[in-house]
Amino acid sequence: MPPHKSELHPRNRNNNLYDFKQLVAATPDLAKYLTTTPVGTASVDFSNPIAVKTLNKAILKVYYNIHWNLPGDYLCPPIPGRVDYIHYIADLLEAQMGLIPRGEQITVLDIGVGANCIYPLLGSREYGWRFVGTEINPEAISIAKNLIKQNELTNSIEILHQKSPASIFEGLPKDLHFDISMCNPPFHASHTEAMEGTKRKWKNLRIKSNQLNFGGHENELWCPGGEVAFITRMIKESPNVKCKWFTTLVSKETSLPDIYKALNKLKGVEVRTIPMGQGQKKSRIVAWTFHH
């Protein structure tokens, strides 16, 4: 089921329990993964990555008119939490502009767009924004471009190859201006740490599994130094980028002191932290701007 409705953004289409009859009608394969909770409601086995992927496929089709399928073991994110990020950055832009901005006059940079291309697809459907996504993995770029073409969004979403893994913004065309950037960074420091985190999650949920239920390739889940290293590198590079607001998801509350420390070193920066609820997981968005 989606996170409790009080935890999701008020504009989130998944605020209430999923209508599994409607979801199965749209994606019949979902029927084989349905289970019943102890209180008698329909659900799926969230420890099964194929079940999660099939549920996501159905949610995107029914609620967002997005045709989506992800091959292999690429990261398959939970949709309600991902669309919440889109709604919260819309609020950030609304506070600056006086209204929720819609249409292609808004350009969003998605750092590490991934094979799933989930933020550009959702943002284009929900608000009509234009997206530029960067990605280091050529295979992921190919898969993302196929999804964009399948959903007839080639005029709204552009994917650029980031050829330097050591850089975040380097290599972007100098003439590009962005209203806001977003990023879901690899938050673990190693494969071992990613697996340990998954084991803790399953233990808390009393589920016997050793699988990464959302899948994920190395560059999607972990990098040397984890999310602190990735985000602090992003912060250091941000003064040289033509972007009104920079934002990133921060998975671990323990990462915040180092992130704030890096931001405090910048001149003329305003910082905001936006809490998010994603089911069992608490997260937050850290945003910063040089435009007051």
C-alpha positions as CSV (number, residue, x, y, z in Angstrom):
1,M,0.0,0.0,0.0
2,P,1.1,3.6,-0.4
3,P,2.4,5.6,2.6
4,H,-0.3,6.7,5.0
5,K,-2.1,9.6,3.3
6,S,-1.1,12.1,6.0
7,E,2.5,11.5,5.1
8,L,2.1,12.2,1.4
9,H,1.8,15.6,-0.3
10,P,-1.9,16.8,-0.6
11,R,-1.7,16.8,-4.4
12,N,-0.4,13.2,-4.5
13,R,-2.7,11.0,-6.5
14,N,-1.8,8.0,-4.3
15,N,-3.0,9.5,-1.1
16,N,-5.6,6.7,-0.6
17,L,-5.3,2.9,-0.7
18,Y,-4.7,1.5,-4.2
19,D,-7.7,0.3,-6.2
20,F,-6.2,-3.1,-7.0
21,K,-9.2,-4.1,-9.2
22,Q,-8.4,-1.1,-11.4
23,L,-4.7,-1.8,-11.3
24,V,-5.1,-5.5,-12.3
25,A,-7.5,-4.5,-15.1
26,A,-4.8,-2.2,-16.5
27,T,-1.9,-4.7,-15.9
28,P,-3.2,-8.3,-15.6
29,D,0.2,-9.6,-14.6
30,L,-0.2,-7.9,-11.3
31,A,-2.9,-10.5,-10.2
32,K,-0.3,-13.2,-9.6
33,Y,1.5,-11.0,-7.0
34,L,-1.5,-10.0,-5.0
35,T,-1.6,-10.9,-1.3
36,T,-3.9,-10.2,1.6
37,T,-2.8,-8.3,4.7
38,P,-3.7,-9.4,8.2
39,V,-6.5,-6.9,8.3
40,G,-7.9,-8.3,5.0
41,T,-6.9,-5.6,2.5
42,A,-5.2,-6.3,-0.8
43,S,-1.5,-5.7,-1.2
44,V,1.6,-7.2,-2.9
45,D,4.7,-8.9,-1.6
46,F,7.0,-5.8,-1.3
47,S,10.0,-8.1,-0.8
48,N,9.7,-9.4,-4.3
49,P,11.3,-7.0,-6.9
50,I,9.2,-8.3,-9.8
51,A,6.0,-7.7,-7.8
52,V,7.2,-4.2,-7.0
53,K,8.1,-3.5,-10.6
54,T,4.7,-4.8,-11.8
55,L,2.8,-2.7,-9.2
56,N,4.8,0.4,-10.3
57,K,3.9,-0.4,-14.0
58,A,0.2,-0.5,-13.1
59,I,0.3,2.6,-10.9
60,L,2.0,4.6,-13.6
61,K,-0.5,3.5,-16.3
62,V,-3.6,4.0,-14.2
63,Y,-2.8,7.2,-12.3
64,Y,-0.3,9.0,-14.5
65,N,-1.0,7.7,-18.1
66,I,2.7,6.6,-18.3
67,H,3.6,3.5,-20.2
68,W,6.6,2.1,-18.4
69,N,8.6,-1.1,-18.2
70,L,12.1,-1.5,-16.8
71,P,14.3,-4.3,-18.0
72,G,16.9,-6.1,-15.9
73,D,17.8,-5.1,-12.4
74,Y,17.8,-1.3,-12.7
75,L,16.4,0.7,-9.8
76,C,12.7,0.5,-9.6
77,P,11.6,3.3,-7.2
78,P,8.3,3.5,-5.2
79,I,6.1,5.8,-7.2
80,P,4.2,7.7,-4.4
81,G,7.5,8.9,-2.8
82,R,8.9,9.9,-6.2
83,V,6.0,12.0,-7.2
84,D,6.0,13.6,-3.8
85,Y,9.5,15.1,-4.7
86,I,7.9,16.6,-7.8
87,H,5.1,18.2,-5.8
88,Y,7.4,19.6,-3.2
89,I,9.7,21.3,-5.7
90,A,6.5,22.7,-7.3
91,D,5.7,24.3,-3.9
92,L,9.2,25.7,-3.8
93,L,8.7,27.3,-7.2
94,E,5.3,28.5,-6.2
95,A,6.7,30.3,-3.2
96,Q,9.1,32.2,-5.5
97,M,6.7,32.9,-8.4
98,G,3.3,33.3,-6.5
99,L,1.6,30.4,-8.3
100,I,2.2,26.7,-9.0
101,P,4.1,26.9,-12.4
102,R,2.9,24.7,-15.2
103,G,4.1,24.3,-18.8
104,E,7.3,24.0,-20.6
105,Q,8.5,27.5,-19.6
106,I,9.8,25.6,-16.5
107,T,13.0,23.7,-17.1
108,V,14.2,21.1,-14.5
109,L,17.6,19.4,-14.3
110,D,17.5,15.8,-13.1
111,I,20.9,14.7,-12.0
112,G,21.4,11.0,-12.4
113,V,18.1,10.4,-14.3
114,G,18.7,6.6,-14.4
115,A,17.1,4.1,-16.7
116,N,13.7,4.5,-15.1
117,C,13.5,8.2,-16.1
118,I,10.9,8.5,-13.4
119,Y,11.1,12.1,-12.4
120,P,11.0,13.6,-15.9
121,L,8.1,11.3,-16.8
122,L,6.1,12.2,-13.7
123,G,7.0,15.9,-13.9
124,S,6.0,16.1,-17.5
125,R,2.7,14.5,-16.9
126,E,1.8,16.3,-13.6
127,Y,3.0,19.8,-14.5
128,G,4.0,19.9,-18.2
129,W,7.6,20.9,-17.3
130,R,10.5,20.5,-19.6
131,F,13.3,18.2,-18.2
132,V,17.0,17.8,-18.9
133,G,18.4,14.6,-17.3
134,T,22.1,13.7,-16.9
135,E,23.4,10.1,-16.6
136,I,26.8,8.4,-16.7
137,N,25.6,4.9,-17.8
138,P,25.1,4.7,-21.6
139,E,22.8,1.6,-21.3
140,A,20.6,3.5,-18.8
141,I,20.4,6.4,-21.2
142,S,19.3,4.2,-24.0
143,I,16.5,2.6,-21.9
144,A,15.4,6.1,-20.6
145,K,15.2,7.4,-24.2
146,N,13.1,4.5,-25.2
147,L,10.7,5.3,-22.4
148,I,10.5,8.9,-23.4
149,K,9.8,7.9,-27.0
150,Q,7.1,5.4,-25.9
151,N,5.3,8.1,-24.0
152,E,5.6,10.7,-26.8
153,L,7.7,13.1,-24.7
154,T,10.7,13.6,-26.9
155,N,10.0,17.3,-27.2
156,S,9.8,17.7,-23.4
157,I,12.6,15.5,-22.0
158,E,16.3,15.5,-23.1
159,I,18.9,13.1,-21.7
160,L,22.6,14.1,-21.7
161,H,25.5,11.8,-21.2
162,Q,27.7,12.8,-18.2
163,K,31.0,11.5,-19.2
164,S,32.9,12.4,-16.0
165,P,31.7,10.3,-13.0
166,A,33.8,12.6,-10.8
167,S,31.7,15.7,-11.7
168,I,28.1,16.5,-11.1
169,F,27.4,19.6,-13.3
170,E,30.5,19.7,-15.5
171,G,29.8,19.2,-19.2
172,L,26.4,20.8,-19.2
173,P,25.9,23.2,-22.2
174,K,26.7,26.7,-21.1
175,D,23.6,28.2,-22.6
176,L,21.2,26.0,-20.4
177,H,19.4,27.8,-17.6
178,F,17.3,25.8,-15.1
179,D,14.5,26.9,-12.7
180,I,15.3,24.0,-10.4
181,S,17.5,20.9,-10.1
182,M,16.7,17.6,-8.4
183,C,18.7,14.6,-7.5
184,N,18.2,11.2,-5.8
185,P,21.9,10.4,-5.0
186,P,23.4,7.0,-4.4
187,F,23.1,7.1,-0.6
188,H,25.2,4.1,0.4
189,A,29.0,4.0,0.5
190,S,29.4,0.4,-0.7
191,H,27.4,-2.7,-1.8
192,T,27.9,-4.2,1.7
193,E,26.3,-1.1,3.3
194,A,23.4,-1.3,0.8
195,M,22.7,-4.9,1.7
196,E,23.0,-4.3,5.4
197,G,20.4,-1.5,5.1
198,T,18.1,-3.8,3.3
199,K,18.5,-6.5,5.9
200,R,17.6,-4.0,8.6
201,K,14.5,-2.9,6.7
202,W,13.3,-6.5,6.2
203,K,13.9,-7.2,9.9
204,N,11.8,-4.2,11.0
205,L,9.0,-5.3,8.7
206,R,9.4,-8.9,9.8
207,I,10.0,-10.1,6.3
208,K,12.5,-12.9,5.5
209,S,14.4,-11.8,2.4
210,N,17.9,-10.8,1.3
211,Q,16.9,-9.1,-1.9
212,L,17.1,-5.4,-2.8
213,N,13.4,-5.1,-3.5
214,F,13.7,-2.0,-5.7
215,G,16.7,-3.4,-7.6
216,G,19.5,-1.0,-8.6
217,H,22.9,-0.9,-10.3
218,E,26.1,0.1,-8.5
219,N,26.0,3.8,-9.6
220,E,22.3,4.0,-8.6
221,L,22.7,2.7,-5.0
222,W,26.3,3.4,-3.8
223,C,29.4,5.5,-4.4
224,P,32.6,6.1,-2.4
225,G,31.7,8.2,0.6
226,G,27.9,7.7,0.1
227,E,25.4,10.5,-0.2
228,V,27.5,12.9,1.9
229,A,30.4,12.8,-0.6
230,F,28.1,13.0,-3.6
231,I,26.0,15.9,-2.3
232,T,28.9,17.9,-0.9
233,R,30.5,17.6,-4.4
234,M,27.3,18.9,-5.9
235,I,27.2,21.8,-3.4
236,K,30.8,22.8,-4.3
237,E,30.0,22.9,-8.0
238,S,26.6,24.6,-7.7
239,P,27.8,28.3,-7.7
240,N,28.9,27.9,-11.3
241,V,25.6,26.6,-12.6
242,K,22.8,28.8,-14.0
243,C,20.0,27.4,-11.8
244,K,17.6,29.2,-9.4
245,W,17.1,26.4,-6.9
246,F,19.2,23.3,-6.3
247,T,17.6,20.4,-4.5
248,T,18.5,16.8,-3.4
249,L,17.0,14.0,-1.5
250,V,18.9,13.2,1.7
251,S,18.2,9.6,2.9
252,K,20.0,9.7,6.2
253,E,19.4,12.2,8.9
254,T,23.0,11.7,10.0
255,S,24.2,13.1,6.7
256,L,22.7,16.5,7.4
257,P,25.4,18.1,9.6
258,D,28.1,17.5,6.9
259,I,25.7,18.8,4.2
260,Y,24.9,22.0,6.2
261,K,28.6,22.5,6.9
262,A,29.3,22.4,3.1
263,L,26.4,24.8,2.4
264,N,27.6,27.2,5.1
265,K,30.9,27.7,3.2
266,L,29.0,29.2,0.3
267,K,28.4,33.0,0.1
268,G,24.9,34.4,-0.2
269,V,23.1,31.0,0.0
270,E,19.6,30.4,1.4
271,V,18.9,26.9,2.6
272,R,15.7,25.0,3.2
273,T,14.9,21.5,4.5
274,I,11.6,19.9,3.5
275,P,10.6,16.8,5.4
276,M,9.0,13.9,3.5
277,G,7.3,10.7,4.6
278,Q,7.6,7.6,2.5
279,G,5.9,4.6,4.2
280,Q,8.3,3.1,6.8
281,K,11.0,5.5,5.7
282,K,11.5,9.1,6.7
283,S,13.4,11.3,4.2
284,R,13.9,15.0,3.4
285,I,14.8,17.4,0.6
286,V,17.6,19.9,1.1
287,A,17.3,22.9,-1.1
288,W,19.5,25.9,-1.6
289,T,19.5,29.0,-3.8
290,F,21.7,32.0,-4.5
291,H,18.7,34.1,-5.7
292,H,16.9,36.0,-2.9
